[in-house]
Amino acid sequence: MRRTGMTPVTDPPITFPVAFWLVPSEPWRSSLARRIATLAAAHRSPVFEPHVTIEVNRAGSGGPSLEPLLASVAASFAPMTFVAGATAHSEAHFKTLFVEFDDPRPAELQRQLRAGLVGPADYLLRPHLSLLYRGGLAPELRESLAAAHRFDGERIAFDSLVLVRPASAGGDLSDPGTLDTSLRRTLGS
């Protein structure tokens, strides 16, 4: 707290962005990572860990600790398998090429995570696993890539929940190469 004249002024809490990812188990994790790296090299885009983003929010000093939240939520869910839907595409940078999932469990994961966060609950969950982050590709090329990278009906297993934070103070979540994903828990443990 500071004082300006005679009036105390409370500084707003320092917050930082966080996300929670659901990560595939092996052999899916390695297989998808190779495909993401191949697509990234072919289209000059970033490489990232295969994941389904469950929540994007803000956390901060003075708020609840994120490690116990991660551990508690991960322990309350068994590893899960989703049936892949269509491989879709869009102009959006983070959803250039992605595999869709229609399963209620990610929404329940999100509800439990939000119960332990103090930030806004405005991330719209549409469960998907991105294969390419690369805005600006022509619709015809995106359509061709979606046809070439189909997973329809494949059963993809997920076994880890990961806390994602900027690696440095003042950072954001926009550059996959600068994220701290070291805090992770196995589902059901």
N, C-alpha and C positions, 0 to 999 in steps of 0.2 A: 504494500500500500504506500502511496506517495501523498504528499500534501501540496495542493496548489492554493496558496493563500491560507484560508482557514478551513477549506473543504477537503476532506480526505478523498482521494481518487484511488479506486481499485483497478490495478492493471488487469486486463483480460488474461485468462490462463493461456499458457503457451500450449498449442496443440500441434499435432503432426498427423499426416494421413497414414492410415493403415488399411490393409486389405486382408482377407482370409481366403486362402485357396484350398480346394480339395484336389489332391494330387493322385494320379493313377499309381497302381501297384505294378510291380514287374510281372510279366515282361512288357506290359503296355507302356510303362514309363520310358524305357529305353527305346522302344520302337517308335513311339510318338516323338520323342526328343530327336531322333535321327531324321524323321520326316520334317519336323519343324526346321532343323538346321539345313536340310537340303533345300527346302523352299526359301529360307532366308538367304542362302547363298545365291540362289537363282534370281531372286528379286530384290537384292540389296536391301534387306530389312533386318531387324534385330532378331537374335536368337533368344528364346525364353523357355522356361521349364513348362512342360505340359501341365495344364491345370484347368479347373472350373472355378471362376471367381464367385465366391459365395456372398461376400459383403465387402463394401468399401465404405469407410467411415473416418472419423477423426478420434484420436486419443490424445491425452496430454498429461503433463506433470500434475500431480495432485488428484488425478482420476484413478479409477480402479486399475490394478495391475493386470496386464494383458496375459502374462504367462499362466496364472491360475485359471483365467477364463479359457484360454486355449486348451489347457489340460482337462478341465472339467467338461467342456463341450465335446472334445475328442473322445473322452472316456465314455460318454453317454451314447455314442453311435458305434455300431459294428461296422466293419468294412462293408462297402456297398458296391453293387454292380449295376450299371445303367445300360440300357439298350440304346445304341446310337440311332439317331434319326437321320435326317437328311444332312448332307454337307451343303451349307448355305454360304452366301457371300454378300458383301455390302461395300459401300464406299467408305464406311467408318474405318479408321486406322486400326483400331484394336479388334475389329470384327471383319477383316478383309475376307478371310476364309475360315469357316468354323463348323464344327459338328454340333448339332442340336441334341438336347436330351429332354424328354418329357417324363419327369419323375418327381413326386412330391417331397422326397427326402432333402434335397438341397434347400427348399423353403423352410423346412423344420430346423435344419442347421442354422440358417440365417436368423430365424426367430430366437433361437437360444443364444446365439452370439450377440444379437442386438440387446437382449435382456441384460447383458453385462457391460454394455457400452454406454457412454454418455452423449455421444455425438448424434447428429441427425440421422434418422432412419429413412433416407431417401434413395438408396441404391435400389434400382429396379432389377430384380433377379430374373434373368432369362437364361437358365442353365445351358451352357455351351462350352466347348473346348476349342479355343482358337488354334489354327494351324499356321496362320500368317498375319503379321502386323505390317500392313503396307497400304496406306491410303493412296488414292490416285491411280489405281490400276483401271484400265478400260473394262467396261462391263463384259465384253466378249472374252477377255482373258480370265476374269474372275469366274465366269460361267464355265469355261474350259477347265480351269483348275478344280472347281467344285466337282465336275464330272470325273476328273482323274483321281480324286482323293476321296472316294466314297467309303463310308463305314456303315451304311444302313444295315440294321439288324445285328451288328457286332455287339457282343457283351463286353463292356470295358469296366474293369474292376478299379476301385479307388480305395486306398487304405491310409492316407495321411491328410491331416489338416495342418496348414502352414500359416503362420503369421507373417505378413509381408509389410516391411517398413522401409522408408528411405535409409540408405546406408550412411547418410550424413545429415547433420542438423540443417534444417531449412530446405531439405530435398523434397521431391515429390515422387509419385509412383509412375511417372510417364516413361521412364527409361529403364527397361528390364535389366540392363547391364549395371545399374547402380542400386539395385534393391538388396536388402538384407532379408534372406529367407531362411536364416539359420535356426529360427525357433519353430520346431515342428513336432507334432505328436502323432503317433499311430492311433488310428481309430480303434476303440474298444479296449485301450490299455490305460 
